[in-house]
Amino acid sequence: MAKSPSERVKTARIRRKAHEGIPLSDDESAHLDNYEESLPSTKGKSASSRVVHLDIEEQAAAEGDHPHPEAYAAIARSEGLRADTLLQIVTSKLIACNDQYLRLMTHMMERSTRLEEAHVGLLEAVREQVLQRIDAEAHARMLQSAGGEDGGMGELLQLLQLAQEARKNQKKERKSTKKQKPLGVVD
């Protein structure tokens, strides 16, 4: 008598619990006993049975007189086990490979981000320095061209203005520079 898929799944779940050593309830024990008693007899037939991942129960029966029923059953079981085992091994190795690839890509992304941040910081520092030199040179030329129109007092005022601007720029630079981690250091 063919069993419904839901009965086979329920039976497989109960068998798995029993196999793992989990105590069965009275209803589960009764269901398992009834299910096993209702299985067809294999006298006069060669039969093979295999459980794939303990969830799917397959029943295969060959009618008639088979010359070696035990060998036939063993072959059917070993083919199923071999395919299941290979699939499980390949799947677990693929998952491990993907995990390693994820860690590698995460590390490379962090490193690339830090390199880009360091590069932008260097460019900003060079830019600020070049702009300050250009401003200082422009002021120096302006002072040379102004000459001695007001007896040297104009030059002194301009030097004081330059000193004040330089001090403001230093304060800005201290605020803008933040402590950076060395390249290649991962948190």
Backbone torsions as a table, in degrees:
resi	resn	phi	psi	omega
1	MET	NA	126.7	-177.4
2	ALA	-76.2	136.9	179.6
3	LYS	-94.6	150.6	179.4
4	SER	-73.4	155.0	178.7
5	PRO	-58.0	-37.1	-178.5
6	SER	-66.0	-37.1	177.6
7	GLU	-66.5	-40.7	179.3
8	ARG	-64.5	-40.3	180.0
9	VAL	-66.6	-43.5	179.1
10	LYS	-62.2	-42.3	179.3
11	THR	-64.7	-41.9	179.1
12	ALA	-62.9	-39.5	178.4
13	ARG	-63.6	-43.1	180.0
14	ILE	-66.2	-43.0	178.0
15	ARG	-61.1	-39.5	179.4
16	ARG	-63.0	-42.8	177.9
17	LYS	-60.7	-44.1	-179.7
18	ALA	-64.5	-40.5	-180.0
19	HIS	-64.4	-35.0	-179.8
20	GLU	-82.1	-3.3	177.5
21	GLY	85.5	14.0	178.6
22	ILE	-83.4	129.5	-179.0
23	PRO	-62.5	140.3	-179.5
24	LEU	-95.3	147.2	175.0
25	SER	-76.6	169.0	-180.0
26	ASP	-62.1	-40.1	179.3
27	ASP	-63.7	-42.0	-179.3
28	GLU	-66.8	-41.3	178.1
29	SER	-62.8	-43.4	179.7
30	ALA	-64.0	-42.0	179.3
31	HIS	-62.5	-44.1	-179.4
32	LEU	-64.2	-42.9	178.9
33	ASP	-63.5	-45.6	-180.0
34	ASN	-62.4	-40.2	-178.3
35	TYR	-64.6	-45.8	-178.0
36	GLU	-69.2	-33.6	178.2
37	GLU	-69.9	-29.9	-176.7
38	SER	-84.9	-4.0	177.7
39	LEU	-67.3	144.6	-178.5
40	PRO	-68.3	151.0	178.5
41	SER	-72.9	147.3	-178.1
42	THR	-105.6	16.0	178.9
43	LYS	-69.3	131.4	179.1
44	GLY	82.3	-0.3	-179.2
45	LYS	-127.5	154.0	169.7
46	SER	-99.1	129.8	-174.7
47	ALA	-129.5	147.8	173.9
48	SER	-134.8	145.5	179.6
49	SER	-137.9	141.0	175.4
50	ARG	-142.5	150.2	176.9
51	VAL	-116.0	121.9	-178.9
52	VAL	-102.0	115.6	-177.8
53	HIS	54.6	24.8	178.3
54	LEU	57.1	13.3	-179.9
55	ASP	-109.3	-34.9	-174.8
56	ILE	-114.3	121.4	178.5
57	GLU	-102.7	127.7	179.9
58	GLU	-112.7	133.8	176.4
59	GLN	-115.3	127.1	177.3
60	ALA	-131.3	129.6	-179.4
61	ALA	-132.1	134.3	176.7
62	ALA	-105.1	122.9	-178.1
63	GLU	-77.2	147.9	173.3
64	GLY	97.1	-169.4	-177.3
65	ASP	-94.8	108.0	176.3
66	HIS	-94.6	137.2	-175.4
67	PRO	-64.7	-32.9	-179.0
68	HIS	-136.5	79.0	-176.1
69	PRO	-63.0	-35.3	-179.5
70	GLU	-66.8	-40.6	179.7
71	ALA	-65.8	-41.2	179.4
72	TYR	-61.7	-43.7	179.7
73	ALA	-65.9	-41.5	-179.7
74	ALA	-64.4	-39.7	179.3
75	ILE	-63.9	-45.3	-179.3
76	ALA	-61.8	-41.5	179.5
77	ARG	-66.8	-44.7	-175.7
78	SER	-66.2	-35.8	177.8
79	GLU	-64.4	-43.0	178.7
80	GLY	-65.5	-43.4	179.7
81	LEU	-64.8	-40.5	-178.4
82	ARG	-63.7	-45.7	-179.9
83	ALA	-64.9	-42.4	179.4
84	ASP	-64.4	-43.5	-179.9
85	THR	-63.5	-45.6	179.3
86	LEU	-62.1	-42.6	178.7
87	LEU	-62.6	-41.8	-179.9
88	GLN	-65.7	-42.4	180.0
89	ILE	-64.1	-47.3	-178.7
90	VAL	-62.7	-42.1	-179.8
91	THR	-63.9	-44.7	-179.6
92	SER	-66.1	-38.0	177.8
93	LYS	-67.7	-37.9	178.0
94	LEU	-65.2	-40.5	177.5
95	ILE	-64.0	-43.3	178.4
96	ALA	-63.1	-40.5	178.8
97	CYS	-63.3	-43.6	178.9
98	ASN	-64.2	-37.4	177.6
99	ASP	-64.0	-42.9	178.1
100	GLN	-64.4	-41.7	179.4
101	TYR	-62.7	-40.5	178.2
102	LEU	-62.5	-45.6	178.7
103	ARG	-62.8	-41.7	179.7
104	LEU	-62.9	-46.7	-179.1
105	MET	-65.8	-36.4	177.6
106	THR	-64.1	-45.0	178.1
107	HIS	-62.3	-44.4	-179.3
108	MET	-64.9	-37.2	178.7
109	MET	-66.0	-44.1	178.0
110	GLU	-62.1	-43.8	-179.8
111	ARG	-64.0	-44.6	179.5
112	SER	-62.2	-40.1	178.9
113	THR	-63.5	-44.0	179.2
114	ARG	-64.6	-40.9	178.2
115	LEU	-61.6	-43.2	179.1
116	GLU	-64.4	-41.1	178.5
117	GLU	-63.6	-41.3	178.5
118	ALA	-64.7	-40.4	179.8
119	HIS	-63.6	-45.2	178.7
120	VAL	-63.5	-40.3	177.5
121	GLY	-61.6	-41.4	177.4
122	LEU	-64.1	-43.3	178.9
123	LEU	-62.2	-41.2	178.5
124	GLU	-64.0	-42.1	-179.9
125	ALA	-63.1	-43.4	179.4
126	VAL	-66.2	-40.6	179.8
127	ARG	-60.4	-48.3	-180.0
128	GLU	-60.7	-42.9	-179.3
129	GLN	-64.1	-43.1	179.7
130	VAL	-64.6	-43.6	179.1
131	LEU	-63.4	-39.6	178.4
132	GLN	-64.9	-40.7	178.2
133	ARG	-64.7	-40.4	178.8
134	ILE	-62.9	-44.9	178.6
135	ASP	-61.5	-44.3	-179.6
136	ALA	-63.9	-41.1	179.0
137	GLU	-66.0	-39.8	178.5
138	ALA	-64.0	-42.3	178.6
139	HIS	-65.7	-40.1	179.4
140	ALA	-63.1	-41.3	178.9
141	ARG	-67.9	-36.2	178.4
142	MET	-64.9	-39.7	178.0
143	LEU	-65.5	-39.6	178.9
144	GLN	-65.0	-40.9	-178.9
145	SER	-71.9	-31.3	179.4
146	ALA	-69.3	-30.6	175.6
147	GLY	62.5	-135.2	-174.7
148	GLY	-114.9	43.4	-176.6
149	GLU	-61.7	-38.9	-177.4
150	ASP	-116.0	29.4	172.3
151	GLY	76.8	25.0	175.8
152	GLY	94.2	-12.5	-179.7
153	MET	-69.5	-33.6	178.8
154	GLY	-63.5	-39.6	179.3
155	GLU	-65.4	-41.8	-179.4
156	LEU	-63.4	-42.0	177.9
157	LEU	-64.5	-40.7	179.5
158	GLN	-66.6	-38.7	177.1
159	LEU	-63.6	-39.5	177.5
160	LEU	-64.1	-41.2	177.4
161	GLN	-62.1	-42.0	177.9
162	LEU	-62.9	-41.8	179.0
163	ALA	-63.1	-41.3	178.8
164	GLN	-65.4	-42.1	178.9
165	GLU	-64.3	-41.8	178.9
166	ALA	-61.9	-40.3	179.4
167	ARG	-65.8	-41.1	176.8
168	LYS	-61.5	-43.5	179.7
169	ASN	-63.3	-38.7	178.0
170	GLN	-64.0	-40.9	178.2
171	LYS	-63.7	-43.1	178.2
172	LYS	-61.9	-41.7	-177.8
173	GLU	-65.2	-40.7	178.0
174	ARG	-62.9	-39.9	179.7
175	LYS	-69.6	-37.7	-174.9
176	SER	-78.2	-28.4	-180.0
177	THR	-82.3	126.5	177.4
178	LYS	-111.6	158.2	-178.8
179	LYS	-70.3	120.7	-178.0
180	GLN	-106.5	148.7	177.6
181	LYS	-80.1	149.5	176.5
182	PRO	-62.1	154.2	-179.4
183	LEU	-65.3	142.5	176.5
184	GLY	87.7	-5.4	179.5
185	VAL	-85.8	127.0	-178.9
186	VAL	-108.1	137.7	178.5
187	ASP	-68.6	NA	NA
